[in-house]
């Protein structure tokens, strides 16, 4: 059966497949890890004083609400 693939060819293909898989996994994990790093918080600046007001209100009737995420930092002195 001359048309069969030799064992050496199969061995080389398996090794190449494993190598590509490992390199791909490493690349994806590296980029995902960078994506989860939090951006630095802005540096404090002294600009005098000010007043901030905010209110949390219920969504309008019939509005589709989607979950939201975010970060708020308050520094009270």
N, C-alpha and C positions, 0 to 999 in steps of 0.2 A: 504494500500500500504506500506508494510513493507520494500520494497527495496529502497524507496526514502531516500535521505540523509537528516538528521535532520537539522533544522535551526541553531542549535549550531555548528554543524560541518561546515556549510557554513560560519558562522560568524567567526570562528577560522581561516579558510582558507583565507578569505578576509583580516583579520588582519595580518596574516603571509605574505601574498602577499604584502601588503602595507609596512610592515616593511622591507622586503627584497628589495623592490624597493627604499625606502628612503636610506637604507644603501649602496646599490649599486651606487646610484646617488652621494651620499656624497663621496664615495671612488673615483669614476671617477673624480669628480670635484677637489678633493684634488690632485690627481696625475697630472691632466692637468695643474693646477695652478703652480705646481712645475716645470713642463716642460717649461713653458713660462718665468720663471725667467732667466734673462740674467746672463751669467757667469761673474765673476769679471774680470775687466781689469787688465792686468799684472802690477805689480808695476814698477815704473820708476827706472832704473838703470843708473848710470853715467858711461859710458864706453868710454868717450872721444868724438871724433867727427866722422862723417861718411857722406856718400853721398848716396842718394837714387834716382833712376830714374825709372820711369814707363811710359808705354804708353798703351793707349786703342786702340786696332785695330779692324777692322771689321772682322767678321768670314770668314773663307775660303769659297770660292764659292762651293755650293752644301752641305755644312755642315749643320747639323740640330742644330739649336741653341735652348737651353732651358733656361728659366729664372733662374737667379742665385741670391742668396742673400748673404749678408755678412756684415761685419762691419770693417771699417778702421778708425783708430784714428791717427791724425797728431798733433804733438805739436811743434809749431815753436816759438823759443825764439830769 
